Amino acid sequence: MKPIDFDGLFDQKLAKYLKENAGKFTEKQWEDKIPLLYQKFGDTYLKSIGFTPREYYKRMSDKELVDTLLAHIKEEVPVSDFLCRELESRDCPQEILPLLECKDEQLLMLAVNLAGANPIAFDAYFALLKGEADREIKDAVVDQLKVNADAAKARALAFLNEGIEKELMLEVLSRVRERDETVYEVLLNAFREGEDLPMHASYLAAYGDSRALPVLLERIAGEDINFLEFRELKYAIEALGGEYTEERDFSDDPYYAEFLSEQQFIQESLQEKKH
């Protein structure tokens, strides 16, 4: 059966609606209204199909849903949000797991998003991180692992010890919620090494252990830090319940000059919008 282009059907209905309501809404109001119309379309009975878009997918088995997804990709028919949401609601059915080993990047990215943070997908996730997957794919995998970082902790620590994707593993470990001395020490040592100070400070902030405050306060007092490092350190200190109030002069710092330039641009843009 040829996959149904629900997005195309929606576009047809939207075009008619736009024509009937021309001039009634501003561009901003249309931007807010169209997503609501799309969601309403999901519960609209379509006589030619015999179901609403949501009902059409809800009645399918897990295998039928995945087969339908593959048919969409193969025949280059847009994958509707209704299909994706139904697959997500099934909580990573087994049929999705083989897709995490495919070579097609579009399908692989879609599979990662659909598998979500379910631990049954973690073997495939860590295989992707260890392999030659595209950076965008690896970032998407890490985003899912961070959601369920406690379940990923042991493997993330093992990868870190093996030197595999060190920064990505630190990012995952920073989201671990159960207090773990090994995780804390790993994050603290990464910060003390002094490489990419802003990033490693942000990991300590995300982990949320206030014992890191003395180390952060000592580092922010250093005269060798630049404006970007100062900002991230200050944020991390405040995130952990601390405070740093010393005045610092960054007038000669190129990062500070860039920051001021960006602020001025934002202010000018806001002023233009008001007029």
C-alpha positions in Angstrom: 0.0 0.0 0.0 1.4 3.4 -1.0 2.0 5.6 2.1 -0.4 8.4 2.5 0.9 12.0 2.3 -1.0 13.5 5.2 1.1 16.6 5.2 0.2 17.1 1.5 -3.5 16.7 2.4 -3.1 19.2 5.2 -1.4 21.7 2.8 -4.4 21.4 0.5 -6.9 22.2 3.3 -4.6 25.0 4.6 -4.4 26.6 1.2 -8.2 26.7 1.1 -8.4 28.0 4.6 -5.9 30.8 3.9 -7.8 31.9 0.9 -11.1 32.0 2.8 -9.5 34.0 5.7 -7.2 36.2 3.7 -6.5 39.5 5.6 -8.0 38.3 8.8 -4.7 37.6 10.6 -1.2 39.1 10.8 1.8 37.1 9.8 2.7 36.4 13.4 -0.9 35.3 14.1 -0.7 32.9 11.2 2.6 31.5 12.5 0.8 30.7 15.8 -2.4 29.4 14.2 -1.0 27.0 11.6 0.5 24.5 14.1 -2.9 24.5 15.9 -4.7 23.8 12.6 -2.3 20.9 11.9 -3.0 19.4 15.3 -6.8 19.8 14.7 -6.3 18.1 11.3 -5.0 15.1 13.1 -8.4 14.5 14.6 -10.3 15.3 11.4 -12.2 12.4 9.7 -11.1 12.0 6.1 -13.7 10.3 4.0 -11.3 9.1 1.4 -9.3 7.2 4.1 -12.1 6.3 6.5 -10.1 7.4 9.6 -8.6 10.5 11.1 -4.8 10.7 10.6 -4.2 9.8 14.2 -6.6 6.8 14.0 -5.0 5.6 10.8 -1.7 5.0 12.6 -3.1 4.1 16.0 -4.8 1.0 14.5 -1.5 -0.3 13.2 0.8 -2.9 14.9 4.4 -1.9 15.8 5.7 -3.7 12.7 3.1 -2.1 10.4 4.1 1.4 11.7 7.8 0.8 11.1 7.1 -0.8 7.6 5.0 2.3 6.9 7.9 4.6 8.0 10.3 2.7 5.7 7.8 3.0 2.8 7.7 6.8 3.3 11.5 7.0 3.2 11.8 4.7 0.2 9.1 6.4 -1.9 10.1 9.9 -0.7 6.7 10.7 0.8 6.9 13.2 3.7 6.8 11.5 7.1 3.9 13.1 9.0 4.2 14.2 12.6 1.2 11.9 13.3 3.2 8.8 12.3 6.2 9.9 14.4 4.2 10.7 17.5 2.4 7.3 17.3 5.8 5.5 17.0 7.2 7.5 19.9 4.1 6.5 22.0 5.0 2.8 21.5 8.1 3.3 23.7 10.8 2.0 21.3 9.3 -1.2 19.8 11.8 -3.9 18.9 11.2 -3.2 15.2 12.9 0.2 15.5 16.2 -1.2 16.8 17.4 -2.6 13.3 17.0 1.0 12.0 19.7 2.1 14.4 22.2 0.1 12.3 21.2 1.5 8.9 23.5 3.6 6.7 20.9 6.1 5.5 21.6 9.2 7.7 18.0 10.6 7.3 16.5 7.3 8.5 19.1 6.8 11.2 18.4 10.3 12.6 14.7 9.6 12.6 15.3 6.2 14.3 17.3 7.8 17.1 14.6 10.4 17.7 11.9 7.7 17.7 13.8 5.3 20.0 14.2 8.1 22.5 15.8 7.5 25.9 14.7 3.9 26.3 17.7 1.7 27.6 16.9 -1.0 25.1 18.3 1.2 22.4 21.5 2.0 24.4 23.6 -0.9 22.9 23.0 0.5 19.4 23.6 4.1 20.7 27.0 3.3 22.1 27.9 1.3 19.0 27.1 4.5 17.0 29.3 6.6 19.3 32.2 4.1 18.9 31.8 4.0 15.2 32.2 6.4 12.3 28.7 7.9 12.5 28.2 11.6 11.5 28.7 14.1 14.3 25.1 15.2 14.0 24.0 11.6 14.6 26.3 11.3 17.6 25.0 14.6 19.1 21.4 13.3 18.7 22.4 10.1 20.5 24.0 12.0 23.3 20.8 14.1 23.7 18.9 10.9 24.3 21.4 9.4 26.7 21.4 12.6 28.7 17.6 12.2 29.3 18.3 8.8 31.0 21.9 9.4 32.0 21.7 7.2 35.1 21.0 4.2 32.9 23.9 5.2 30.6 26.4 5.9 33.4 28.3 2.6 33.5 28.9 2.5 29.8 29.7 6.2 29.6 32.4 5.7 32.3 33.8 2.7 30.4 34.0 4.7 27.2 35.7 7.5 29.1 38.3 5.2 30.4 38.9 3.9 26.9 39.3 7.4 25.6 36.2 7.1 23.3 34.4 10.4 22.7 35.6 11.9 26.0 33.7 15.2 25.7 30.5 13.5 24.8 30.8 11.1 27.7 31.4 14.0 30.1 28.3 15.6 28.8 26.3 12.5 29.5 27.8 12.0 33.0 27.0 15.6 33.9 23.3 14.7 33.7 23.5 11.8 36.1 21.1 12.4 39.0 22.1 9.7 41.5 25.0 11.0 43.4 28.1 9.1 42.5 31.6 9.9 43.8 33.3 8.5 40.6 31.2 10.7 38.4 31.8 13.8 40.5 35.6 13.2 40.5 35.6 12.7 36.7 33.8 16.0 36.1 36.0 17.8 38.6 39.2 16.5 37.2 38.1 17.4 33.7 37.6 21.0 34.9 40.9 21.1 36.7 42.7 20.0 33.5 42.0 23.5 32.2 40.9 22.5 28.7 37.7 24.1 27.5 37.1 25.8 30.8 33.6 27.1 30.0 32.3 23.7 28.9 33.7 21.8 31.8 32.4 24.4 34.2 28.9 23.9 32.6 29.2 20.2 33.3 29.8 20.9 37.0 26.8 23.2 37.0 24.6 20.6 35.4 25.7 17.9 37.8 24.8 20.1 40.7 27.2 19.1 43.4 28.0 22.2 45.6 31.3 20.7 46.7 32.7 22.0 43.5 32.1 25.6 44.6 35.6 26.2 46.2 37.3 25.0 43.0 35.2 27.2 40.8 35.7 30.2 43.1 39.4 29.8 43.1 39.5 29.5 39.3 37.3 32.6 38.6 39.6 34.7 40.7 42.5 34.0 38.3 43.7 36.9 36.3 44.3 34.7 33.2 40.7 33.9 32.4 38.9 35.7 29.5 35.4 37.1 29.5 33.7 34.0 28.1 35.3 31.8 30.8 34.4 34.4 33.4 30.7 34.3 32.4 30.5 30.5 32.4 32.3 30.2 35.7 30.0 32.8 37.3 27.0 31.0 36.0 28.2 27.7 37.3 28.9 29.2 40.8 25.4 30.7 40.9 23.8 27.5 39.7 25.5 25.7 42.6 24.2 28.2 45.1 27.3 30.3 45.4 28.1 33.9 44.6 31.0 35.9 43.1 30.7 39.7 43.4 34.3 41.0 42.6 34.4 43.6 39.9 36.5 42.5 36.9 37.8 44.6 34.0 37.6 43.0 30.6 37.7 46.1 28.5 40.8 44.9 26.6 39.3 41.4 26.0 38.3 40.8 22.4 35.5 38.4 23.6 34.1 41.3 25.7 34.2 43.6 22.7 32.3 41.0 20.7 29.8 40.7 23.4 29.2 44.4 23.5 28.8 44.5 19.8 26.2 41.7 19.9 24.3 43.5 22.6 24.3 46.7 20.6 23.0 44.9 17.5 20.2 43.3 19.6 19.2 46.7 21.0 19.2 48.3 17.6 17.1 45.5 16.2 14.5 45.9 19.0 14.3 49.6 18.4 13.7 49.0 14.6 10.9 46.6 15.4 9.2 49.2 17.7 9.2 51.7 14.8 
